[in-house]
Structure formats: structure tokens, C-alpha cells
Amino acid sequence: MLFHILNSAHPCTELVLDMTQITRYLDSAGHARTENIESADAILVSTCAFNLEYENDAVANIEKARKAAKPGAKVIVCGCFSKINPALFNSIEGVTALPPSEMNNIEKLFPSDTPINSISANIITGSEYRENKMFMAGIRLKKIFAAARFLPFVRIPDFLDTVPMPDWYMIRGASGCLGECSYCAIKRARGNIKSVPPEFIIAQVKDAVSKGFSEISFAGDDMGCYGADSGSSLPELLNEVFKVPGDFRVNIRFIEPVWLIRHLDALVPIFKTGRVTSFCAPLQSGSQKILDAMRRRYKISDAVAAINYVIRETKVKSVSSIVMVGFPGETREEFIKSYELISRADIALYQALKYEGRPGTPSEKLENKVGEDIKTARQKRFWQKMKLMRFLGMSEKAAEAITRLKFGGIV
């Protein structure tokens, strides 16, 4: 059988690992991948539906697959779309769902002697991100800096630490989370925390070392709550990982702030070794009122203090984050509190996302929705000032002056 992968333009790390695992499973079953979509017996469409833009791209790719499919070919929709918006998915004829929480069903579609759960996905090529211009630009820029790293005045900027690279060894540490965020529909696709057994992770670490990898990336929807389902924890896992002999470092995607705060005392000694290079801690908002409406279970002051302590007092090189603008009820004053995070928190890179309601989420029932024009203005303003301060190293005062000159007052 020939199969074709139609990549998403917006792949998260978890989706990339899902598709890599599926590809390896099909390879092990004796099937062959083809770049010719029209000759494929099965077309696997990688989808994300985190927001409306991503969902529209997913639908467009599914329609592309349906039109290109030869008679009798299967069109299989992978990723979160089918669970995030089941009504829309069910309106599309002739396709089969294979969401993250049901990946075992691929064994029914394409039987094999090798269970998919026994297959790990560790290596990315970079091609998985080729439809995403921002990721590809980051990968190219990071390669340029890496090639010149032996020059005494050249170092890879901290804001590039989170860009996935083909020379990373990827390990899925967990899937799902314990959060109940009011805006999130991803949990319908990925469920509660499911931690990968530590012995399986350690075996992959040893494999990475034996193959000469020096950078290992632990991926999970929330690695912060690793082990909460099995009586373990992220600090316990890292302590075991670093018992493996070898010259390697680790980056982590993601550690939710609530777990960073909870495990900080146990994580600090590990962070001080310098073997954890970076992680992402999504703050989402600088306003406590908005965080409470989001059902984010931490104080913003505690989260900022924890991140700043990690950067200032340990050897972690960088922390990245995510901020959502335009959540229902976000006034100008509430946005300013998020905007001030750029100078308040020692974050190397922020991703600024606009709130977009997802079907069936509690946040969609909230009043005081923010207009699209205001959301866009806030996103652009945040991104502009963040770039000036983080990418160009400008002072807060200079960056704000330029941002105000370009966008005027805060809305």
C-alpha cells in the first residue's frame, strides 16, 4: 500500500510526533510513503483546530485530499480537528477520524504485528514544518547561527531556543493534561494526563546518547504534571534521566505555570546543573481577573516570580511563553497587564495569540466579547514591542516609543 501525508500548516510538536509515529508504524507494516497524493491508497491529513484559522486550513486540506484521492483510496483525518469540532467534521463525507486519543485504531485500519504504542517518534526532519513560514524562518535562522557558532562573537539568540531542530532527539513524555481551561477544546482530543512510563523514557534517552545526540526535547501537552497519574513527578523523572551517562542537555515543552510553582523547590537544584536549557511556560495573561475567568489555577505574581527566579538564579538559558489577547472581558486595563509582562517577566520569546472561541467551550458563554479589530490591534502591538525588546535588545522605553509611534495609543 502507498500512503501520503498531507501536513498541517500549523503543527504543534505533539502533532508532529503523532504523524511521525503513524509514519513509522506504517513503514513497519510494510507500507511505502509516496509524495504523489493521487497515487496513494491512503491519504493521512494532519490537522489542527486550535482556532478558526487553523480549523479553516484543516478543512481546506481535507477537501484537497478528497478531490485528489483516487477511487477506493482512504482519507484519514489525524490530529485534533475531529474532536474539537465534531459537528463540522461529521458534515464531511468519505473520511475517517483518527484523533490523538484513538490512535490505536490505526491497527484496525492497517493491521501490523507491531503495536503502535511500541513505536517511538524521535527524529524530525524539519519538513514537517514546511507549510509554516514562521517555523521555517526560525529553523533557517537557527541553522545560520549554528554554522557560525565557532566564531567568538556569535551565539544563538535565546529567542531561538524553542525552535525544533532536526538535530534534536524528541521524546514524548506525556499526552493530555490536568487543566480545565475555559477556552480550550484540545483536551477533548487529548484527554487527561497519560504519562509515558519512566523506563520507556530512559530507554530512549540511552538510545539518544548512543546515537550521539546532545539535545533531547521532552514533549507533552503539559510535562509539568508528568507522573500525576502514576505517583511520580517531573523532578523525579529528570533526576533519573540525568543518571544516564552522557553529554546531553534537555529542553521541555511545556511546563504549565501551576506545576512550575508547585515543583519549584525540587526543580531548582536540577536547573542549577545547567542540563535543562529551556522550557515553555504559557502565562496566557498578565491579569489575574482574566486568568481566573480562563480557569488558570495560579497567581500571576507567583508565576512571574518563579520564572524570574529560574532565569536569574539557575542555569536555565531561556523560558518562552504564550499570551492570549482579547479573551472575553479583557478591557484595555486588563490588556495592559498582559502587555507589561514583556518587561515584567524574563521571557525570551512570547507567542501572542488572539482568543477565538471554540465550539462547546465554557468561555463561549461569557459576555463582553472583544471585537476582532481590537484583538488584532492588541496582538500586533504586543508582538511589535516584544520583537524590539527581545530580538533587537532595545530598552523598554525606546521600544514603547517606537511602538506608540507606529500604533498610537493602547486600545
RALIN-V424045 format. One line per field, one symbol per residue. ss: DSSP state (~ for helix, > for strand, _ for the rest). phi: phi as a letter, one per 40 degrees, with the letter a starting at -180 (. if undefined). psi: psi as a letter, one per 40 degrees, with the letter a starting at -180 (. if undefined). Layout:
ss = ???
phi = ???
psi = ???
//
This chain:
ss = _>>>>>______~~~~~~~~~~~~~~~~___>>___~~~__>>>>>>____~~~~~~~~~~~~~~~~~_____>>>>>>_~~~~_~~~~~_____>>>_~~~~~~~~~~______~~~________~~~___~~~~~~~~~~~~~~~__________~~~_______>>>>>_>>_>________~~~~~_>_>>__~~~~~~~~~~~~~____>>>>>___~~~________~~~~~~~~_______>>>>>___~~~~~~~~~~~~~~~____>>>>>___>___~~~~~~~_____~~~~~~~~~~~~~~____>>>>>>>>______~~~~~~~~_~~~~____>>>>>>_______~~~~______~~~~~~~~~~~~~~~~~~~~____~~~~~~~~~~~~____
phi = .bbbbbcccbccdccdcdccccccccdccgcbcbcccccccabbccbbbdbcdcccccccccccccccccdgccbbccgcdcccbccccccccgbbcbcdcbcdcccccbdacbccccbbbbbbbgccbccbcccccccccccccccbccccbbacddccdcccbcccbcbccabgabcbdcccbccccbgcdbccddcccccccccccccgcbbbbcbadacccdgccbgbacdcccccdccccicabbbbbbbcddcccccddccddccccgcbcaabbccgacccccdcccgccacccccccccccdccbbbccabbabbbbgcdgccdcccdccdccdccbcbcabbbbccbcbdgcdcccccfccccccdccccccdcccccccccbgcccccccccccccbgccb
psi = hhihhhiieghiddddddddddddddddeeihiiehdeeidhhhhhiifdaddddddddddddddddehiheihhhhiaeddddgddddeehifihhgidefddeddddgiiehideehihdhiedddedehdddddddddddddddeeehdehihideedehiieeihhhhdiiaieifheeheddddeaihghhhdddddddddddddeehehhhhiidgedehedeeeaiddddddddeehhigiihihhihiddddddeddddddddeeeehdiihhhddiehddddddefhfihdddddddddddddeaehdihiihhhieihehiddddddddeddedighdhihhiihhhiheiddeeiafihiddddddddddddddddddddefiidddddddddddeaih.
//
